[in-house]
Amino acid sequence: MMFPGRKAMNMERVYKTMRNTGAGCIAIGVIIAVTGLTVGIISIVNGALLLKRKSEIEF
């Protein structure tokens, strides 16, 4: 036996779950993008420092 309000309640739960999942995915994406950008900048700076100091290396 189905209750008329039960389907609407289930759809509301589905929409809330989708909203929370979407917000979580956006937050994780932003965190990953910022982390990637930071690591990239650090790598470029370290590479530039290595190239700048390559004349100081003695074998």
C-alpha positions as CSV (number, residue, x, y, z in Angstrom):
1,M,0.0,0.0,0.0
2,M,1.5,3.3,-1.1
3,F,1.0,6.5,0.7
4,P,0.6,9.6,-1.5
5,G,3.0,11.7,0.5
6,R,5.7,9.1,0.7
7,K,6.8,9.5,-2.9
8,A,7.2,13.3,-2.5
9,M,9.1,12.7,0.7
10,N,11.5,10.3,-1.1
11,M,12.0,12.7,-3.9
12,E,12.8,15.4,-1.4
13,R,15.5,13.2,0.1
14,V,16.9,12.4,-3.3
15,Y,17.1,16.1,-4.1
16,K,18.8,16.9,-0.8
17,T,21.3,14.0,-1.4
18,M,22.1,15.3,-4.9
19,R,22.5,18.8,-3.6
20,N,24.9,17.7,-0.8
21,T,26.8,15.5,-3.2
22,G,27.2,18.2,-5.8
23,A,28.4,20.7,-3.2
24,G,30.9,18.2,-1.9
25,C,32.2,17.5,-5.4
26,I,32.7,21.2,-6.1
27,A,34.5,21.7,-2.8
28,I,36.8,18.7,-3.5
29,G,37.5,20.0,-7.0
30,V,38.4,23.5,-5.7
31,I,40.8,21.9,-3.1
32,I,42.4,19.7,-5.7
33,A,42.8,22.6,-8.1
34,V,44.4,24.9,-5.5
35,T,46.7,22.1,-4.4
36,G,47.8,21.4,-8.0
37,L,48.4,25.0,-8.7
38,T,50.5,25.3,-5.5
39,V,52.6,22.3,-6.3
40,G,53.1,23.5,-9.9
41,I,54.3,26.9,-8.7
42,I,56.7,25.3,-6.2
43,S,58.1,23.0,-8.9
44,I,58.7,25.9,-11.2
45,V,60.4,27.9,-8.5
46,N,62.6,25.0,-7.5
47,G,63.5,24.3,-11.2
48,A,64.4,28.0,-11.7
49,L,66.6,27.9,-8.6
50,L,68.4,24.8,-9.8
51,L,69.1,26.4,-13.2
52,K,70.3,29.6,-11.6
53,R,72.8,27.7,-9.3
54,K,74.0,25.1,-11.9
55,S,77.3,27.0,-12.3
56,E,78.0,26.5,-8.6
57,I,78.2,22.7,-9.0
58,E,81.6,21.2,-8.9
59,F,82.4,17.6,-9.7
